[in-house]
Amino acid sequence: MSSTQDLDYPRILFQYNNGFLVSNIMFTACELGVFGLLLASEGSLSSDAIAERLGTSVSGMERLLDACVGLKLLEVEMKSEGAFYRNTELSNLYLTKSSPKSQYHNLMYYSKTVYLCWHYLTDAVRDGKNQYERAFGMSSEDIFGALYRSEEEMIQFMDSLNAFWSICGRDVIAAFDLSPFTVIYDLGGCAGGLAQECISLYPKSTVTIYDLPKVVQVAKERFVLPEEHRITFHEGDFFKDPIPEADLYILARILHDWADDKCMQLLTKIYKACKPGGGVLLVETLLNEDKTGPLEAQLFSLIMLVQAEGKERMPTEYSKLLAAAGFREIQVKKTGKLYDAILGRK
Ligand SMILES: C[S@@+](CC[C@H](N)C(=O)[O-])C[C@H]1O[C@@H](n2cnc3c(N)ncnc32)[C@H](O)[C@@H]1O
């Protein structure tokens, strides 16, 4: 082992050790409105001005801003009056609430919910199950009951899911030619981010968002615009209630919530409902077959441990589940983004 490699170990170690500090700096700057204020002011501001406008201490704000500069979330310019801060392109694009690609709501969901649950990661690994009882005093059996413990939490979760689709929804919907499928059901379609991508790419298709009644009500009221008339809604529980006939069923980030037996139950039901020649599109983040990564998928899999009943899977694992339910001609498409697509045909 060369001495140069040895020298890198402490750097890597400290980087990992500081991971949660870095997340918290970004969460705090977002929550306080630093990036939104700097976008609106269309120029640079001093830390005193930022602190005053956002109602914080000057000493705290100055240190937060400097750390954001270290993370390349802000740029600083030294003038005779002192330091002046402005957003970087990354912050303007992804950290301001108003940007079309904003990840603000996703970060807030991580800050307010995921972060709290991860306090119990050690317990989750010991117990092999989600930590809603410890984190929120809620039943670990009813994961969506715990996730939707208030309407505010549900909206935050829905906003967070849609934030991902604003940056990679088009890639998963375009991964296969879905134009032959005109009647599409997005099972667990939630806030409709993917349904919106789908109708914009396939002008002859209609998409029905099938989700739990309280989710559908909020999706209708707050997320899907009335002019998007090719999107309709269906209130139901996909484990207990009938699934209507369709050409294509989208299951985006659904199977990763559930253990294999529940996935089989759902896929078998979908296979029965599916028109002959129709199909099912799985949208998930895929683990490498040799277990080497990608790190994002490995992290998501731990999120599933701490907050759900399922896990992230490899393409062969999804293919096996699809084949066992009856689907054939299974194709896997990696998009190079966070989420990939798998199509199975009936
Ligand atoms: C992880 S979210 C994925 C949402 C959406 N497909 C996306 O990728 O943005 C899981 C979705 O499944 C819905 N869901 C959970 N259990 C359900 C059930 N039994 N019946 C119908 N929908 C359900 C949830 O309400 C939620 O919208």
Ligand as a Chemical Component Dictionary entry (heavy atoms), coordinates in Angstrom:
data_LIG
# 
_chem_comp.id                   LIG 
_chem_comp.type                 NON-POLYMER 
_chem_comp.pdbx_formal_charge   0 
_chem_comp.three_letter_code    LIG 
# 
loop_
_chem_comp_atom.comp_id 
_chem_comp_atom.atom_id 
_chem_comp_atom.alt_atom_id 
_chem_comp_atom.type_symbol 
_chem_comp_atom.charge 
_chem_comp_atom.model_Cartn_x 
_chem_comp_atom.model_Cartn_y 
_chem_comp_atom.model_Cartn_z 
_chem_comp_atom.pdbx_ordinal 
LIG C1  C1  C 0  -43.397 5.652  -2.550 1  
LIG S1  S1  S 1  -44.893 6.313  -3.064 2  
LIG C2  C2  C 0  -44.648 6.422  -4.836 3  
LIG C3  C3  C 0  -45.568 7.408  -5.483 4  
LIG C4  C4  C 0  -45.423 7.627  -6.977 5  
LIG N1  N1  N 0  -45.642 6.410  -7.723 6  
LIG C5  C5  C 0  -44.081 8.228  -7.311 7  
LIG O1  O1  O 0  -43.176 7.499  -7.696 8  
LIG O2  O2  O -1 -43.936 9.449  -7.127 9  
LIG C6  C6  C 0  -46.031 4.994  -2.895 10 
LIG C7  C7  C 0  -47.440 5.349  -3.294 11 
LIG O3  O3  O 0  -48.275 4.186  -3.152 12 
LIG C8  C8  C 0  -49.494 4.587  -2.560 13 
LIG N2  N2  N 0  -50.058 3.414  -1.874 14 
LIG C9  C9  C 0  -49.559 2.789  -0.782 15 
LIG N3  N3  N 0  -50.333 1.750  -0.444 16 
LIG C10 C10 C 0  -51.360 1.736  -1.333 17 
LIG C11 C11 C 0  -52.484 0.900  -1.507 18 
LIG N4  N4  N 0  -52.697 -0.131 -0.682 19 
LIG N5  N5  N 0  -53.326 1.160  -2.517 20 
LIG C12 C12 C 0  -53.105 2.208  -3.367 21 
LIG N6  N6  N 0  -52.045 3.034  -3.257 22 
LIG C13 C13 C 0  -51.192 2.798  -2.247 23 
LIG C14 C14 C 0  -49.086 5.684  -1.614 24 
LIG O4  O4  O 0  -50.182 6.491  -1.218 25 
LIG C15 C15 C 0  -48.078 6.435  -2.453 26 
LIG O5  O5  O 0  -48.706 7.359  -3.276 27 
# 
loop_
_chem_comp_bond.comp_id 
_chem_comp_bond.atom_id_1 
_chem_comp_bond.atom_id_2 
_chem_comp_bond.value_order 
_chem_comp_bond.pdbx_ordinal 
LIG C1  S1  SING 1  
LIG S1  C2  SING 2  
LIG S1  C6  SING 3  
LIG C2  C3  SING 4  
LIG C3  C4  SING 5  
LIG C4  N1  SING 6  
LIG C4  C5  SING 7  
LIG C5  O1  DOUB 8  
LIG C5  O2  SING 9  
LIG C6  C7  SING 10 
LIG C7  O3  SING 11 
LIG C7  C15 SING 12 
LIG O3  C8  SING 13 
LIG C8  N2  SING 14 
LIG C8  C14 SING 15 
LIG N2  C9  SING 16 
LIG N2  C13 SING 17 
LIG C9  N3  DOUB 18 
LIG N3  C10 SING 19 
LIG C10 C11 SING 20 
LIG C10 C13 DOUB 21 
LIG C11 N4  SING 22 
LIG C11 N5  DOUB 23 
LIG N5  C12 SING 24 
LIG C12 N6  DOUB 25 
LIG N6  C13 SING 26 
LIG C14 O4  SING 27 
LIG C14 C15 SING 28 
LIG C15 O5  SING 29 
# 
